[in-house]
Amino acid sequence: LARRWRDARPAVHGLHLDSAACSRQSFAAIDAASLHARREAEVGGYVAAQAAEPALAAGRAAVGALTGMTADDVVFTTGASHALDLLLSAWPDERRVIACVPGEFGPNLAVMAANGFEVVLLPVDSLGRVVVEDLAGQLVADAPSLVHLAVVPSHRGIVQPLRDIADTCHEYGVPLVLDAAQGLGHIDCAVAADGVYATSRKWLAGPRGVGVLAVRPDRAASLRPRLPPPHWVTDIPVLRRVELGEANIAARVGFSVAVAEYMAYGPASLRARLADAGRLTRTVLSDLPGWRVVEPGDSPTAITTLAPTRGADVEQVRTELIARHAIVTTVAGPDRAPFELATPVLRVSPQVDVTADELTTFARALSSLSPHTSPARRV
Ligand SMILES: *Cc1c(COP(=O)(O)O)cnc(C)c1O
């Protein structure tokens, strides 16, 4: 699996440990997008778009399968944040109260506020996972308009107990919307939520600038999209209306090919292998002087975060890892989870093809940069 994944894409420059920001695309996805742009030049952009419709329908169907919905329940967006904005701006309730975990993604909080939603916080454990036993009580005492949850957050490699949360929300009749930007292609997201949205470029390894929004039909029918005005589009299903604007069709075609490849590898195998990659990463990094692994070693994600214990400047470390070693990681700062994360962490997120040797190379590079390690280690 790892070999196939690696051989399917261009050779990497250095070390890519940044799939939670943007995975590396395959030749097939890159070629499909580029071929579509070529077709636009040959036959016309709108003619090419029509010809691409079966490919896009296959992309929607694959996303439907991964979210427990159907092709008709899925629309393309330009990304995850865009999907959330489309959904919340069309949300019908007058009473706009949204329940989130304290680790809610900062930019999502901005989208919620911009759409007039008041945020209430869900009960969580020390790692930020919902305490399901306490969730029911909260839903009974003060039901929000919806529960919103990142299935895997941006700033920590943990997984929310999705199935139990979905069951509880269902039992108490509270809609559940999942931010699967870090989840789709990474963990099982087909848990009968009312809405699921995600982004192309992370664990599905599609191009940038594409996202998806899946909404259950009954919920979709109740939405009131802000644009276009309803009387312009009376004959189009509600969800389809939000997809009407201008779009980079080539990128959507590339995404559809990436998801098709993903399905062909087998979602279960990829998920298992990503969990292995996370375990391996945490094992290799567990005793690194100056850094603490935040997640439990066996957390079933490929995201590992490192908190500096001896004052390393995480921003500078990331920059130097790129400049000196061509190793790509992410700084996750407090803006990612303003209610939960006080200081920045270094996020390491390999794909299925990572090797122990590569992680050891990374560990050595990181040690060589850490300011307070012993001189012998700085060579
Ligand atoms: C990346 C990310 C987003 C935003 O995705 P975009 O496609 O950049 O809009 C939202 N939520 C989480 C948890 C993310 O990691």
The ligand as an ORCA input file, in Angstrom:
! r2SCAN-3c Opt
* xyz 0 1
  C      -8.255     22.760      7.503
  C      -9.435     22.757      8.393
  C     -10.569     23.493      8.074
  C     -10.623     24.467      6.923
  O     -10.531     23.866      5.692
  P     -10.443     24.806      4.394
  O     -10.619     23.873      3.263
  O      -9.088     25.446      4.449
  O     -11.510     25.815      4.496
  C     -11.673     23.382      8.899
  N     -11.662     22.589      9.978
  C     -10.588     21.868     10.333
  C     -10.639     20.994     11.542
  C      -9.432     21.935      9.558
  O      -8.349     21.240      9.908
*
